[in-house]
Amino acid sequence: HSKMDPIGFDLENFDAIGNWREKEGKSPIDASGKLPDGRAFNGPVELARMLRAQDSAFAECLAEKMMTYALGRGIEAHDRPALKKITGAVAAGKYRFSSLALEIVKSMPFQMRRGD
């Protein structure tokens, strides 16, 4: 929770269906937090700005999670070169999700996976 709670609290201004709110009942919402690396933010706009400044880190994380899902198993050491290649291609593709999906499908770990 220590890694995810600050980001979740930052999104507290949004209710369950995505409407913006300033208060929870009678109490004002505190949408401030700190990332695990110690950088502080206040509200979703600041958090989004901070995350956009790290396109490559976000792409690496998303590629790893999507690859895990696509392979149906955890990422292993021999998958790392393919992930690095995927992340580079995604950056060249202007971080489009379609480029991520295509690169995963074209990767050796995906094409050589075994079904149960």
mmCIF file of the C-alpha atoms, coordinates in Angstrom:
data_MODEL
# 
_entry.id   MODEL 
# 
loop_
_atom_site.group_PDB 
_atom_site.id 
_atom_site.type_symbol 
_atom_site.label_atom_id 
_atom_site.label_alt_id 
_atom_site.label_comp_id 
_atom_site.label_asym_id 
_atom_site.label_entity_id 
_atom_site.label_seq_id 
_atom_site.pdbx_PDB_ins_code 
_atom_site.Cartn_x 
_atom_site.Cartn_y 
_atom_site.Cartn_z 
_atom_site.occupancy 
_atom_site.B_iso_or_equiv 
_atom_site.pdbx_formal_charge 
_atom_site.auth_seq_id 
_atom_site.auth_comp_id 
_atom_site.auth_asym_id 
_atom_site.auth_atom_id 
_atom_site.pdbx_PDB_model_num 
ATOM 1   C CA . HIS A 1 1   ? 0.000   0.000   0.000   1.00 0.00 ? 1   HIS A CA 1 
ATOM 2   C CA . SER A 1 2   ? 2.837   2.418   0.649   1.00 0.00 ? 2   SER A CA 1 
ATOM 3   C CA . LYS A 1 3   ? 3.549   2.634   -3.104  1.00 0.00 ? 3   LYS A CA 1 
ATOM 4   C CA . MET A 1 4   ? -0.039  2.836   -4.371  1.00 0.00 ? 4   MET A CA 1 
ATOM 5   C CA . ASP A 1 5   ? -1.923  4.732   -1.652  1.00 0.00 ? 5   ASP A CA 1 
ATOM 6   C CA . PRO A 1 6   ? -0.410  8.168   -2.439  1.00 0.00 ? 6   PRO A CA 1 
ATOM 7   C CA . ILE A 1 7   ? -1.451  7.859   -6.073  1.00 0.00 ? 7   ILE A CA 1 
ATOM 8   C CA . GLY A 1 8   ? -4.916  6.637   -5.067  1.00 0.00 ? 8   GLY A CA 1 
ATOM 9   C CA . PHE A 1 9   ? -5.379  9.491   -2.620  1.00 0.00 ? 9   PHE A CA 1 
ATOM 10  C CA . ASP A 1 10  ? -4.400  11.875  -5.401  1.00 0.00 ? 10  ASP A CA 1 
ATOM 11  C CA . LEU A 1 11  ? -7.428  10.682  -7.374  1.00 0.00 ? 11  LEU A CA 1 
ATOM 12  C CA . GLU A 1 12  ? -9.763  11.164  -4.396  1.00 0.00 ? 12  GLU A CA 1 
ATOM 13  C CA . ASN A 1 13  ? -11.325 14.223  -6.070  1.00 0.00 ? 13  ASN A CA 1 
ATOM 14  C CA . PHE A 1 14  ? -13.085 11.815  -8.414  1.00 0.00 ? 14  PHE A CA 1 
ATOM 15  C CA . ASP A 1 15  ? -16.104 9.989   -7.071  1.00 0.00 ? 15  ASP A CA 1 
ATOM 16  C CA . ALA A 1 16  ? -17.073 6.405   -7.939  1.00 0.00 ? 16  ALA A CA 1 
ATOM 17  C CA . ILE A 1 17  ? -18.414 7.389   -11.370 1.00 0.00 ? 17  ILE A CA 1 
ATOM 18  C CA . GLY A 1 18  ? -15.746 9.955   -12.223 1.00 0.00 ? 18  GLY A CA 1 
ATOM 19  C CA . ASN A 1 19  ? -17.446 13.180  -11.192 1.00 0.00 ? 19  ASN A CA 1 
ATOM 20  C CA . TRP A 1 20  ? -15.201 15.865  -9.700  1.00 0.00 ? 20  TRP A CA 1 
ATOM 21  C CA . ARG A 1 21  ? -15.741 16.750  -6.043  1.00 0.00 ? 21  ARG A CA 1 
ATOM 22  C CA . GLU A 1 22  ? -14.060 19.077  -3.591  1.00 0.00 ? 22  GLU A CA 1 
ATOM 23  C CA . LYS A 1 23  ? -15.354 17.486  -0.365  1.00 0.00 ? 23  LYS A CA 1 
ATOM 24  C CA . GLU A 1 24  ? -15.971 14.064  1.130   1.00 0.00 ? 24  GLU A CA 1 
ATOM 25  C CA . GLY A 1 25  ? -19.089 14.727  3.146   1.00 0.00 ? 25  GLY A CA 1 
ATOM 26  C CA . LYS A 1 26  ? -18.245 17.954  5.003   1.00 0.00 ? 26  LYS A CA 1 
ATOM 27  C CA . SER A 1 27  ? -14.455 17.515  4.904   1.00 0.00 ? 27  SER A CA 1 
ATOM 28  C CA . PRO A 1 28  ? -12.275 18.983  2.139   1.00 0.00 ? 28  PRO A CA 1 
ATOM 29  C CA . ILE A 1 29  ? -10.361 16.437  0.099   1.00 0.00 ? 29  ILE A CA 1 
ATOM 30  C CA . ASP A 1 30  ? -6.595  16.343  0.507   1.00 0.00 ? 30  ASP A CA 1 
ATOM 31  C CA . ALA A 1 31  ? -5.273  15.187  -2.880  1.00 0.00 ? 31  ALA A CA 1 
ATOM 32  C CA . SER A 1 32  ? -1.605  15.575  -2.017  1.00 0.00 ? 32  SER A CA 1 
ATOM 33  C CA . GLY A 1 33  ? 0.914   12.792  -1.800  1.00 0.00 ? 33  GLY A CA 1 
ATOM 34  C CA . LYS A 1 34  ? 4.453   11.615  -2.425  1.00 0.00 ? 34  LYS A CA 1 
ATOM 35  C CA . LEU A 1 35  ? 5.757   9.145   -4.935  1.00 0.00 ? 35  LEU A CA 1 
ATOM 36  C CA . PRO A 1 36  ? 8.007   6.343   -3.650  1.00 0.00 ? 36  PRO A CA 1 
ATOM 37  C CA . ASP A 1 37  ? 11.041  8.351   -4.797  1.00 0.00 ? 37  ASP A CA 1 
ATOM 38  C CA . GLY A 1 38  ? 10.020  11.222  -2.480  1.00 0.00 ? 38  GLY A CA 1 
ATOM 39  C CA . ARG A 1 39  ? 8.697   13.709  -5.048  1.00 0.00 ? 39  ARG A CA 1 
ATOM 40  C CA . ALA A 1 40  ? 5.592   15.489  -3.743  1.00 0.00 ? 40  ALA A CA 1 
ATOM 41  C CA . PHE A 1 41  ? 2.505   16.430  -5.733  1.00 0.00 ? 41  PHE A CA 1 
ATOM 42  C CA . ASN A 1 42  ? -0.853  18.047  -5.076  1.00 0.00 ? 42  ASN A CA 1 
ATOM 43  C CA . GLY A 1 43  ? -3.718  16.887  -7.233  1.00 0.00 ? 43  GLY A CA 1 
ATOM 44  C CA . PRO A 1 44  ? -4.111  14.876  -10.413 1.00 0.00 ? 44  PRO A CA 1 
ATOM 45  C CA . VAL A 1 45  ? -2.786  17.616  -12.712 1.00 0.00 ? 45  VAL A CA 1 
ATOM 46  C CA . GLU A 1 46  ? 0.582   17.702  -10.919 1.00 0.00 ? 46  GLU A CA 1 
ATOM 47  C CA . LEU A 1 47  ? 0.744   13.909  -10.775 1.00 0.00 ? 47  LEU A CA 1 
ATOM 48  C CA . ALA A 1 48  ? -0.010  13.630  -14.506 1.00 0.00 ? 48  ALA A CA 1 
ATOM 49  C CA . ARG A 1 49  ? 2.710   16.197  -15.276 1.00 0.00 ? 49  ARG A CA 1 
ATOM 50  C CA . MET A 1 50  ? 5.227   14.237  -13.210 1.00 0.00 ? 50  MET A CA 1 
ATOM 51  C CA . LEU A 1 51  ? 4.338   10.933  -14.869 1.00 0.00 ? 51  LEU A CA 1 
ATOM 52  C CA . ARG A 1 52  ? 4.419   12.410  -18.390 1.00 0.00 ? 52  ARG A CA 1 
ATOM 53  C CA . ALA A 1 53  ? 7.980   13.541  -17.706 1.00 0.00 ? 53  ALA A CA 1 
ATOM 54  C CA . GLN A 1 54  ? 8.873   9.859   -17.356 1.00 0.00 ? 54  GLN A CA 1 
ATOM 55  C CA . ASP A 1 55  ? 7.465   8.409   -20.577 1.00 0.00 ? 55  ASP A CA 1 
ATOM 56  C CA . SER A 1 56  ? 10.141  5.739   -20.833 1.00 0.00 ? 56  SER A CA 1 
ATOM 57  C CA . ALA A 1 57  ? 9.713   4.512   -17.245 1.00 0.00 ? 57  ALA A CA 1 
ATOM 58  C CA . PHE A 1 58  ? 5.949   4.309   -17.724 1.00 0.00 ? 58  PHE A CA 1 
ATOM 59  C CA . ALA A 1 59  ? 6.408   2.465   -21.045 1.00 0.00 ? 59  ALA A CA 1 
ATOM 60  C CA . GLU A 1 60  ? 8.799   -0.023  -19.423 1.00 0.00 ? 60  GLU A CA 1 
ATOM 61  C CA . CYS A 1 61  ? 6.390   -0.742  -16.590 1.00 0.00 ? 61  CYS A CA 1 
ATOM 62  C CA . LEU A 1 62  ? 3.374   -1.073  -18.875 1.00 0.00 ? 62  LEU A CA 1 
ATOM 63  C CA . ALA A 1 63  ? 5.300   -3.284  -21.313 1.00 0.00 ? 63  ALA A CA 1 
ATOM 64  C CA . GLU A 1 64  ? 6.308   -5.601  -18.482 1.00 0.00 ? 64  GLU A CA 1 
ATOM 65  C CA . LYS A 1 65  ? 2.757   -5.869  -17.148 1.00 0.00 ? 65  LYS A CA 1 
ATOM 66  C CA . MET A 1 66  ? 1.274   -6.415  -20.606 1.00 0.00 ? 66  MET A CA 1 
ATOM 67  C CA . MET A 1 67  ? 3.942   -8.991  -21.461 1.00 0.00 ? 67  MET A CA 1 
ATOM 68  C CA . THR A 1 68  ? 3.196   -10.856 -18.235 1.00 0.00 ? 68  THR A CA 1 
ATOM 69  C CA . TYR A 1 69  ? -0.468  -10.967 -19.202 1.00 0.00 ? 69  TYR A CA 1 
ATOM 70  C CA . ALA A 1 70  ? 0.296   -11.956 -22.807 1.00 0.00 ? 70  ALA A CA 1 
ATOM 71  C CA . LEU A 1 71  ? 2.630   -14.766 -21.778 1.00 0.00 ? 71  LEU A CA 1 
ATOM 72  C CA . GLY A 1 72  ? 0.461   -16.035 -18.948 1.00 0.00 ? 72  GLY A CA 1 
ATOM 73  C CA . ARG A 1 73  ? 3.513   -16.146 -16.686 1.00 0.00 ? 73  ARG A CA 1 
ATOM 74  C CA . GLY A 1 74  ? 5.926   -13.876 -14.892 1.00 0.00 ? 74  GLY A CA 1 
ATOM 75  C CA . ILE A 1 75  ? 8.803   -12.152 -16.636 1.00 0.00 ? 75  ILE A CA 1 
ATOM 76  C CA . GLU A 1 76  ? 12.093  -14.022 -16.448 1.00 0.00 ? 76  GLU A CA 1 
ATOM 77  C CA . ALA A 1 77  ? 15.683  -12.909 -17.021 1.00 0.00 ? 77  ALA A CA 1 
ATOM 78  C CA . HIS A 1 78  ? 15.716  -14.205 -20.602 1.00 0.00 ? 78  HIS A CA 1 
ATOM 79  C CA . ASP A 1 79  ? 12.687  -11.983 -21.397 1.00 0.00 ? 79  ASP A CA 1 
ATOM 80  C CA . ARG A 1 80  ? 14.522  -8.749  -20.507 1.00 0.00 ? 80  ARG A CA 1 
ATOM 81  C CA . PRO A 1 81  ? 16.213  -8.205  -23.901 1.00 0.00 ? 81  PRO A CA 1 
ATOM 82  C CA . ALA A 1 82  ? 12.842  -8.533  -25.642 1.00 0.00 ? 82  ALA A CA 1 
ATOM 83  C CA . LEU A 1 83  ? 11.280  -6.068  -23.179 1.00 0.00 ? 83  LEU A CA 1 
ATOM 84  C CA . LYS A 1 84  ? 14.083  -3.595  -23.842 1.00 0.00 ? 84  LYS A CA 1 
ATOM 85  C CA . LYS A 1 85  ? 13.494  -3.907  -27.591 1.00 0.00 ? 85  LYS A CA 1 
ATOM 86  C CA . ILE A 1 86  ? 9.721   -3.506  -27.120 1.00 0.00 ? 86  ILE A CA 1 
ATOM 87  C CA . THR A 1 87  ? 10.191  -0.385  -24.991 1.00 0.00 ? 87  THR A CA 1 
ATOM 88  C CA . GLY A 1 88  ? 12.492  1.163   -27.596 1.00 0.00 ? 88  GLY A CA 1 
ATOM 89  C CA . ALA A 1 89  ? 10.020  0.467   -30.386 1.00 0.00 ? 89  ALA A CA 1 
ATOM 90  C CA . VAL A 1 90  ? 7.168   1.910   -28.320 1.00 0.00 ? 90  VAL A CA 1 
ATOM 91  C CA . ALA A 1 91  ? 9.165   5.114   -27.779 1.00 0.00 ? 91  ALA A CA 1 
ATOM 92  C CA . ALA A 1 92  ? 9.831   5.298   -31.535 1.00 0.00 ? 92  ALA A CA 1 
ATOM 93  C CA . GLY A 1 93  ? 6.092   4.804   -32.059 1.00 0.00 ? 93  GLY A CA 1 
ATOM 94  C CA . LYS A 1 94  ? 5.363   7.891   -29.929 1.00 0.00 ? 94  LYS A CA 1 
ATOM 95  C CA . TYR A 1 95  ? 4.167   5.779   -27.000 1.00 0.00 ? 95  TYR A CA 1 
ATOM 96  C CA . ARG A 1 96  ? 1.028   4.595   -28.764 1.00 0.00 ? 96  ARG A CA 1 
ATOM 97  C CA . PHE A 1 97  ? -0.694  1.619   -27.189 1.00 0.00 ? 97  PHE A CA 1 
ATOM 98  C CA . SER A 1 98  ? -1.060  0.052   -30.627 1.00 0.00 ? 98  SER A CA 1 
ATOM 99  C CA . SER A 1 99  ? 2.730   0.001   -31.009 1.00 0.00 ? 99  SER A CA 1 
ATOM 100 C CA . LEU A 1 100 ? 3.042   -1.720  -27.624 1.00 0.00 ? 100 LEU A CA 1 
ATOM 101 C CA . ALA A 1 101 ? 0.533   -4.419  -28.578 1.00 0.00 ? 101 ALA A CA 1 
ATOM 102 C CA . LEU A 1 102 ? 2.160   -4.991  -31.968 1.00 0.00 ? 102 LEU A CA 1 
ATOM 103 C CA . GLU A 1 103 ? 5.666   -5.229  -30.510 1.00 0.00 ? 103 GLU A CA 1 
ATOM 104 C CA . ILE A 1 104 ? 4.563   -7.737  -27.874 1.00 0.00 ? 104 ILE A CA 1 
ATOM 105 C CA . VAL A 1 105 ? 2.931   -9.920  -30.519 1.00 0.00 ? 105 VAL A CA 1 
ATOM 106 C CA . LYS A 1 106 ? 6.099   -9.730  -32.662 1.00 0.00 ? 106 LYS A CA 1 
ATOM 107 C CA . SER A 1 107 ? 8.401   -10.590 -29.737 1.00 0.00 ? 107 SER A CA 1 
ATOM 108 C CA . MET A 1 108 ? 10.157  -13.937 -29.462 1.00 0.00 ? 108 MET A CA 1 
ATOM 109 C CA . PRO A 1 109 ? 8.859   -14.694 -25.938 1.00 0.00 ? 109 PRO A CA 1 
ATOM 110 C CA . PHE A 1 110 ? 5.271   -14.250 -27.159 1.00 0.00 ? 110 PHE A CA 1 
ATOM 111 C CA . GLN A 1 111 ? 5.737   -16.195 -30.371 1.00 0.00 ? 111 GLN A CA 1 
ATOM 112 C CA . MET A 1 112 ? 7.593   -19.031 -28.644 1.00 0.00 ? 112 MET A CA 1 
ATOM 113 C CA . ARG A 1 113 ? 5.259   -19.385 -25.651 1.00 0.00 ? 113 ARG A CA 1 
ATOM 114 C CA . ARG A 1 114 ? 3.761   -22.770 -24.892 1.00 0.00 ? 114 ARG A CA 1 
ATOM 115 C CA . GLY A 1 115 ? 0.096   -23.329 -24.207 1.00 0.00 ? 115 GLY A CA 1 
ATOM 116 C CA . ASP A 1 116 ? -1.162  -25.655 -21.522 1.00 0.00 ? 116 ASP A CA 1 
# 
